[in-house]
């Protein structure tokens, strides 16, 4: 008798939760968030990707009061007075500063909400596939404290595969390489499940640091993160270019201590990027070695799809294709692939629950 009562109560609770979720959805905004190390993108259901801003927060050093977030805060990097510090609360794809990440999330959520809502939003947040349970819990807790009603976590390579339109539910291999700011995610997906995945904490940030170190050693010139990123975007490459590029770079001379300008070439930057690019190539090869032969055969026909901002580095697709012998395709909009994937998951959440991880509801 007691078991029957508990069974009925469970059914009633599920029905209540479903009804509550439905009506709450009418008075809130469902969102998908690509919480990246370098950039945060927000997808709002029915509107698309409505926000793409740097994951940077400027705070007062003494009081920890948030002064600016996103684009405005990034402009302060390396240029703040002593009492203000511009920081990046995400490192290597995970939360490095819990409180600042919460403040950043709350700011972005409020910014995209064009109307006052009665309930907090339902969120799908993309996370690296290689993070620990503690790191996953930190993401969930930050989202809850930022005002989310329900939180679903989805692994970044799965979200990227959905976002670029790969047929993940078919019984064939789909390989995605997502090169982000803090991590590179590689996954082979079949039947809506990840057959094999590998995550390394190397991405655009590591490339920037390699450029900083190369210029420091070669020219005794100190440059900042923003300058290094600018160099990477303007003349960076992973494969020899048909016409090599040059760029004037300004920084501080470490010997004289004075401002100085030099001219560098794309060949030099390619040399500077050799180590992080090699690490990405190695993990791609390891992933290919670990998959079943039937799926490996599928990849000969289907090739590899690249997403993430790092895939825009000149020639990286050509280098991977040469090293693996597979066709390599860059997504039409690699920067928004993960965010678009979270948005598609929002639209089909009943059917895609099995690709989510660690579902948690806050009612």
TIMAR-823555 format. One line per 5 residues: number of its first residue (from 1); their letters; for each residue y, z, x of C-alpha. Coordinates in Angstrom, 1 decimal, padded with zeros to 4 digits. Layout:
N
NUM = a = Y/Z/X | ... $
***
This chain:
363
1 = xxxxx = 000.0/000.0/000.0 | 002.4/001.0/002.8 | 001.6/-002.3/004.6 | 002.4/-004.3/001.5 | 005.8/-002.4/001.1 $
6 = xxxxx = 006.7/-003.2/004.7 | 005.7/-006.8/004.3 | 007.9/-007.1/001.2 | 010.8/-005.4/003.0 | 010.5/-007.9/005.9 $
11 = xxxxx = 010.6/-010.8/003.4 | 013.6/-009.3/001.7 | 015.4/-008.8/005.1 | 014.7/-012.4/006.1 | 016.1/-013.6/002.8 $
16 = xxxxx = 019.2/-011.4/003.2 | 019.7/-012.5/006.8 | 019.5/-016.2/005.7 | 022.0/-015.7/002.9 | 024.3/-013.7/005.1 $
21 = xxxxx = 024.1/-016.3/007.9 | 024.9/-019.1/005.4 | 028.0/-017.5/003.9 | 029.2/-016.2/007.3 | 028.9/-019.8/008.5 $
26 = xxxxx = 031.3/-020.9/005.8 | 034.0/-018.6/007.1 | 033.5/-018.9/010.8 | 033.4/-021.6/013.5 | 030.0/-022.4/015.1 $
31 = xxxxx = 030.5/-023.2/018.8 | 028.5/-024.4/021.8 | 029.7/-023.2/025.2 | 029.0/-024.5/028.7 | 029.9/-021.5/030.6 $
36 = xxxxx = 030.2/-023.1/034.0 | 031.1/-021.7/037.5 | 034.0/-024.2/037.9 | 034.7/-025.3/034.3 | 034.1/-023.9/030.8 $
41 = xxxxx = 033.7/-026.4/027.9 | 033.6/-025.5/024.3 | 032.1/-027.6/021.5 | 033.1/-026.8/017.9 | 030.8/-028.0/015.1 $
46 = xxxxx = 032.3/-030.9/013.3 | 035.0/-031.4/016.0 | 033.3/-032.1/019.2 | 034.3/-030.9/022.7 | 037.7/-029.4/022.1 $
51 = xxxxx = 038.3/-027.4/025.3 | 037.7/-028.1/029.0 | 039.4/-025.7/031.3 | 038.7/-024.1/034.7 | 036.8/-020.8/034.7 $
56 = xxxxx = 039.7/-019.0/036.3 | 041.5/-015.8/035.2 | 044.8/-014.4/036.7 | 045.1/-010.6/036.5 | 047.4/-007.9/037.7 $
61 = xxxxx = 045.7/-006.2/040.6 | 046.7/-002.6/039.7 | 046.1/-002.7/035.9 | 043.6/-005.5/035.6 | 045.8/-006.9/032.8 $
66 = xxxxx = 045.0/-010.6/032.1 | 048.1/-012.8/032.7 | 046.6/-016.3/032.4 | 043.3/-018.1/031.8 | 042.1/-021.6/032.4 $
71 = xxxxx = 044.5/-024.3/033.5 | 047.4/-022.0/033.9 | 045.4/-019.5/036.0 | 044.0/-022.3/038.3 | 047.5/-023.4/039.2 $
76 = xxxxx = 048.0/-019.8/040.6 | 044.9/-020.0/042.9 | 046.1/-019.3/046.5 | 049.8/-019.0/045.3 | 050.0/-015.6/043.7 $
81 = xxxxx = 052.2/-012.7/044.9 | 050.5/-009.5/046.2 | 050.3/-007.8/042.8 | 048.6/-010.8/041.0 | 045.2/-012.2/041.8 $
86 = xxxxx = 043.6/-015.3/040.4 | 039.8/-015.0/040.3 | 036.7/-016.9/039.2 | 034.5/-014.5/037.2 | 031.5/-016.9/037.4 $
91 = xxxxx = 029.7/-017.4/040.7 | 026.6/-019.5/041.2 | 026.3/-020.1/037.5 | 026.1/-016.4/036.6 | 028.6/-013.6/035.8 $
96 = xxxxx = 030.1/-012.0/038.8 | 032.7/-009.9/036.9 | 031.6/-008.8/033.4 | 034.9/-007.6/032.1 | 036.9/-010.6/033.2 $
101 = xxxxx = 034.2/-013.0/031.8 | 034.5/-011.2/028.5 | 038.2/-011.6/028.5 | 037.9/-015.3/029.4 | 035.4/-016.0/026.7 $
106 = xxxxx = 037.5/-014.2/024.1 | 040.6/-016.2/025.1 | 038.7/-019.5/024.9 | 037.1/-018.6/021.5 | 040.5/-017.7/020.0 $
111 = xxxxx = 042.2/-020.8/021.5 | 039.8/-023.2/019.7 | 039.9/-021.3/016.4 | 042.6/-023.1/014.4 | 042.4/-020.7/011.5 $
116 = xxxxx = 041.8/-017.0/010.9 | 038.1/-016.3/010.2 | 036.3/-013.5/008.4 | 033.3/-013.5/010.7 | 032.8/-014.0/014.4 $
121 = xxxxx = 031.4/-017.4/015.5 | 027.7/-018.3/016.0 | 027.4/-019.3/019.7 | 025.0/-021.3/021.7 | 025.6/-020.7/025.4 $
126 = xxxxx = 024.1/-022.8/028.2 | 022.7/-020.8/031.1 | 021.0/-021.8/034.4 | 017.2/-022.0/034.2 | 016.7/-019.8/037.3 $
131 = xxxxx = 018.7/-016.7/036.3 | 017.1/-013.3/035.8 | 016.7/-011.3/032.6 | 019.5/-009.0/033.7 | 021.8/-012.0/034.2 $
136 = xxxxx = 020.8/-013.3/030.8 | 021.6/-010.0/029.2 | 025.0/-010.0/030.8 | 025.8/-013.4/029.2 | 024.7/-012.2/025.8 $
141 = xxxxx = 026.6/-008.9/026.1 | 029.8/-010.7/027.2 | 029.5/-013.0/024.2 | 028.9/-010.1/021.8 | 031.9/-008.2/023.1 $
146 = xxxxx = 034.0/-011.4/022.9 | 033.4/-011.4/019.2 | 030.3/-013.6/018.6 | 028.2/-013.0/015.4 | 025.0/-014.6/016.7 $
151 = xxxxx = 024.1/-015.7/020.2 | 021.5/-018.3/021.3 | 020.9/-019.1/024.9 | 019.7/-022.5/026.0 | 018.8/-023.5/029.5 $
156 = xxxxx = 021.3/-025.9/031.1 | 018.9/-028.8/031.9 | 017.5/-028.7/028.4 | 021.1/-028.8/027.0 | 022.0/-031.6/029.3 $
161 = xxxxx = 019.0/-033.7/028.3 | 019.8/-033.2/024.7 | 023.5/-034.1/025.4 | 022.7/-037.4/027.2 | 020.4/-038.4/024.4 $
166 = xxxxx = 017.0/-038.2/026.1 | 014.0/-038.3/023.7 | 012.9/-034.8/024.6 | 010.5/-034.5/021.7 | 008.4/-037.4/022.7 $
171 = xxxxx = 005.2/-036.9/024.8 | 006.7/-038.6/027.8 | 008.5/-037.4/030.9 | 012.3/-037.0/030.9 | 013.8/-035.9/034.2 $
176 = xxxxx = 017.3/-034.5/034.3 | 019.3/-033.5/037.4 | 022.4/-031.5/036.5 | 024.7/-030.9/039.4 | 027.3/-028.3/038.4 $
181 = xxxxx = 029.9/-026.2/040.2 | 027.6/-023.3/041.1 | 024.1/-024.6/040.6 | 021.9/-027.7/040.6 | 019.4/-027.8/037.8 $
186 = xxxxx = 016.4/-030.1/037.8 | 013.9/-030.2/035.0 | 011.1/-032.4/033.7 | 010.9/-032.2/029.9 | 008.2/-033.4/027.5 $
191 = xxxxx = 007.4/-032.5/023.9 | 010.6/-030.5/023.6 | 009.5/-028.2/026.4 | 010.3/-027.8/030.1 | 007.2/-028.8/032.1 $
196 = xxxxx = 008.8/-027.9/035.4 | 012.2/-026.7/036.4 | 013.9/-025.8/039.6 | 017.4/-024.2/040.0 | 019.2/-023.8/043.3 $
201 = xxxxx = 022.6/-022.1/043.7 | 024.2/-025.1/045.4 | 026.7/-027.4/043.7 | 030.3/-028.4/043.8 | 031.5/-025.1/045.1 $
206 = xxxxx = 029.1/-025.3/048.1 | 030.4/-028.8/048.8 | 034.0/-027.5/048.8 | 033.1/-024.7/051.2 | 031.3/-027.2/053.5 $
211 = xxxxx = 034.5/-029.3/053.6 | 036.6/-026.2/054.4 | 034.3/-025.3/057.3 | 034.2/-028.8/058.7 | 038.0/-029.2/058.8 $
216 = xxxxx = 038.3/-025.7/060.3 | 035.9/-026.5/063.1 | 037.0/-030.0/063.8 | 040.7/-029.7/063.5 | 041.5/-025.9/063.6 $
221 = xxxxx = 043.1/-026.5/060.2 | 042.7/-024.0/057.4 | 042.7/-025.4/053.8 | 042.2/-023.8/050.4 | 039.6/-024.4/047.7 $
226 = xxxxx = 041.9/-026.6/045.6 | 042.6/-028.8/048.6 | 038.9/-029.1/049.5 | 038.0/-030.0/045.9 | 040.8/-032.7/045.9 $
231 = xxxxx = 039.4/-034.1/049.1 | 035.9/-034.2/047.6 | 037.1/-036.0/044.5 | 039.3/-038.6/046.3 | 037.2/-039.6/049.3 $
236 = xxxxx = 033.9/-037.7/049.2 | 030.7/-039.6/049.2 | 026.9/-039.1/049.7 | 026.2/-042.7/050.7 | 028.1/-045.1/053.0 $
241 = xxxxx = 030.9/-046.9/051.2 | 031.6/-050.6/051.3 | 035.2/-049.8/052.3 | 035.7/-046.4/053.8 | 038.6/-044.3/052.7 $
246 = xxxxx = 041.3/-042.1/054.4 | 043.4/-039.2/053.1 | 046.2/-037.1/054.5 | 045.4/-033.4/054.3 | 047.9/-030.5/054.6 $
251 = xxxxx = 047.0/-027.0/055.7 | 047.8/-024.3/058.3 | 047.1/-024.8/062.0 | 045.0/-021.9/063.1 | 046.3/-022.1/066.7 $
256 = xxxxx = 050.1/-022.5/066.1 | 050.0/-020.7/062.7 | 052.3/-023.4/061.3 | 051.9/-026.0/058.5 | 050.2/-029.2/059.7 $
261 = xxxxx = 049.1/-032.5/058.3 | 046.1/-034.6/059.5 | 044.3/-037.8/058.4 | 040.6/-037.6/057.6 | 038.1/-040.3/056.7 $
266 = xxxxx = 035.4/-040.6/054.1 | 032.8/-040.8/057.0 | 033.9/-037.3/058.1 | 033.6/-035.8/054.6 | 030.2/-037.4/054.2 $
271 = xxxxx = 029.1/-035.6/057.4 | 030.6/-032.4/056.1 | 028.6/-032.8/052.8 | 025.3/-033.6/054.5 | 023.8/-030.1/054.3 $
276 = xxxxx = 024.4/-029.4/050.5 | 023.4/-032.9/049.6 | 020.2/-032.6/051.6 | 019.4/-029.3/049.8 | 019.8/-031.1/046.5 $
281 = xxxxx = 017.6/-034.0/047.6 | 014.9/-031.6/048.8 | 014.7/-029.8/045.5 | 014.5/-033.1/043.6 | 011.5/-034.1/045.8 $
286 = xxxxx = 009.8/-030.7/045.3 | 010.2/-031.2/041.5 | 008.5/-034.6/041.7 | 005.7/-033.2/043.7 | 004.9/-030.5/041.2 $
291 = xxxxx = 004.5/-032.6/038.0 | 001.2/-033.9/036.5 | 000.4/-037.5/037.6 | 000.7/-038.8/034.0 | 004.3/-037.6/033.7 $
296 = xxxxx = 005.0/-039.0/037.2 | 003.9/-042.4/036.0 | 006.3/-042.1/033.1 | 009.2/-041.5/035.5 | 008.5/-044.8/037.3 $
301 = xxxxx = 009.5/-046.5/034.1 | 012.1/-044.1/032.8 | 013.8/-043.0/036.0 | 016.0/-040.0/036.5 | 019.2/-039.1/034.6 $
306 = xxxxx = 022.1/-037.2/036.3 | 024.6/-035.1/034.6 | 027.3/-032.5/035.7 | 030.5/-033.0/037.6 | 028.6/-033.2/040.9 $
311 = xxxxx = 026.9/-036.4/039.8 | 030.3/-038.1/040.0 | 030.3/-037.8/043.8 | 030.3/-041.4/045.1 | 026.8/-042.7/046.0 $
316 = xxxxx = 024.8/-039.6/045.2 | 022.8/-041.6/042.6 | 022.1/-044.4/045.1 | 021.0/-041.9/047.8 | 018.6/-040.1/045.4 $
321 = xxxxx = 017.2/-043.5/044.3 | 016.6/-044.6/047.9 | 014.9/-041.3/048.8 | 012.7/-041.1/045.7 | 012.1/-044.7/044.9 $
326 = xxxxx = 013.0/-044.1/041.3 | 015.8/-045.6/039.2 | 018.7/-043.1/038.9 | 021.2/-043.3/036.0 | 024.4/-041.3/035.6 $
331 = xxxxx = 025.2/-040.1/032.1 | 028.1/-041.9/030.3 | 030.1/-038.6/030.3 | 028.3/-036.3/032.8 | 031.0/-033.6/032.7 $
336 = xxxxx = 030.4/-032.9/028.9 | 026.7/-033.5/028.8 | 025.7/-029.8/028.6 | 028.5/-029.0/026.1 | 027.4/-031.9/023.9 $
341 = xxxxx = 023.8/-030.7/024.1 | 024.8/-027.3/022.8 | 026.7/-029.0/020.0 | 023.7/-031.1/019.0 | 021.6/-028.0/019.0 $
346 = xxxxx = 024.0/-026.3/016.6 | 023.6/-029.2/014.2 | 019.8/-029.0/014.3 | 019.3/-025.3/015.1 | 016.3/-025.0/012.7 $
351 = xxxxx = 014.4/-027.7/014.5 | 015.5/-026.8/018.0 | 014.8/-023.0/018.0 | 011.8/-023.5/020.2 | 014.0/-024.8/023.0 $
356 = xxxxx = 016.2/-021.8/022.9 | 015.6/-018.7/024.9 | 016.1/-015.0/024.0 | 017.6/-015.3/020.6 | 019.7/-012.4/019.6 $
361 = xxx = 021.7/-011.8/016.4 | 024.6/-009.4/016.0 | 025.2/-008.7/012.2 $
***
